[in-house]
Amino acid sequence: MDAVNRLGEESPVVIFSKSNCCMSHSIETLIRNFGANPTVYKLDELPKGKKMEKALIEMGCNPSTPAIFIGKEFVGGSDEVMSLNVKGKLKDLLIKANAIWI
């Protein structure tokens, strides 16, 4: 879990995903459409990806991907990010994290 938290704090927006996960792609596209450039870790392509996936599940992310950190804080999965977007709060969160400036 420490490795996941450490990686989640390295950039304003971090997404843990899998290359075959359509929701991961959708969340990444949503965040990029705001002008942010998220750091994306594809668990199925990382040597310690299985271990990281287990840590994400332990953090409460089920399914394990996508898992999103914004501003060094674990936001959750796709449901949480979509909810923030629908409520109009995602943009403000990205601005606060210095992921976007406008």
Salt bridges, closest charged atoms under 4 A:
GLU10 OE2 - ARG6 NH1 3.82
GLU28 OE2 - ARG32 NE 3.04
GLU53 OE2 - LYS18 NZ 2.71
